[in-house]
């Protein structure tokens, strides 16, 4: 199988996740390419059987460079799509507040991947996301706009700054393994 792992990363968080996915994909008998989103073209996508497309979070969704990669997918191709994203919000499920923050600040991405797959007539085979440390400007925005309560910030900031951690990268490898097992 020809596998493309492509990503858009501003701080290196999404690149780390892409490298973990790439590492797992290379364990099989596959041709694997790891490319920055800016290096992908239509020919790259045509030759792939599976594309893992990753992005940092922008405005609760994937960033424009990752959307551009999705836009290059040929309609009706045999390509299968798996998406992944890093974001600086809390992971949903631990509390109602975590879920609220995730939905508001990172929750559009799964729908974007699913909608693009449907539009292109291709199979969407999975989505992965994890926290990633924010750059200083985004951290300041979060502090001043989203998590303004001092006690909540004191809990949130150290947690956000340590991601993606070893567990996140292991989870990304598991995600890749599960996607590959489906095919």
C-alpha positions, -999 to +999 in steps of 0.1 A: +000+000+000+012+035-008+007+057+023+011+095+025+015+111+059+013+148+055+009+176+080+009+214+087+027+223+119+036+257+132+052+248+165+063+212+158+035+195+178+016+182+147+049+172+131+057+150+161+023+133+158+029+128+120+063+113+127+047+088+152+021+078+125+048+075+099+069+053+122+040+030+127+030+029+090+066+019+081+063-013+102+042-029+075+051-037+040+041-003+027+056+026+007+054+055+030+060+092+024+062+118+052+057+153+037+050+188+050+016+199+035+034+225+014+052+198-005+021+179-014+006+181-049-022+164-068+003+137-082+013+128-047-023+122-037-031+102-069-004+078-062-015+072-025-039+045-013-042+061+021-035+097+033-031+107+069-036+144+068-027+164+099-030+200+110-027+223+139-059+239+151-070+272+136-103+288+145-117+255+159-108+237+127-079+225+106-056+252+091-057+264+055-026+244+043-043+212+054-075+222+038-056+229+006-043+193+007-078+180+011-089+202-019-063+185-041-078+151-036-092+138-069-129+132-068-139+096-069-103+083-063-095+051-044-077+072-018-088+067+018-085+095+043-075+096+079-073+130+097-054+141+128-050+174+146-032+190+176-049+217+196-043+236+228-076+231+244-085+204+270-095+170+259-132+164+259-149+139+282-131+145+315-157+171+325-184+191+310-161+221+310-134+202+291-160+191+265-174+226+262-139+241+256-130+214+231-162+217+211-159+255+210-122+257+202-113+226+183-145+207+175-149+215+138-120+194+126-137+159+125-166+173+105-142+190+081-125+158+073-157+138+070-173+165+048-143+166+024-143+129+021-180+128+013-175+157-012-146+138-029-164+105-028-137+088-008-137+067+024-130+085+057-113+059+079-106+077+112-097+108+132-071+114+160-065+145+181-044+154+211-033+185+229-003+204+218+016+232+236+005+267+223+029+292+210+033+323+232+008+344+213-019+317+214-012+310+251-017+347+258-049+346+238-062+316+258-052+332+291-069+365+283-100+353+264-108+317+271-095+306+305-096+338+325-103+322+359-070+321+379-077+287+395-086+271+361-056+287+344-033+273+371-046+238+364-047+242+326-014+259+317+010+232+330-011+205+314-012+222+280+025+230+280+036+193+283+019+180+251+022+161+229+037+138+255+049+102+251+013+089+257-001+111+230+025+098+206+018+062+216-019+069+211-011+083+176+008+050+168-022+030+180-045+052+158-023+045+128-022+008+136-060+007+139-065+026+106-041+002+088-059-028+103-092-016+088-077-017+053 
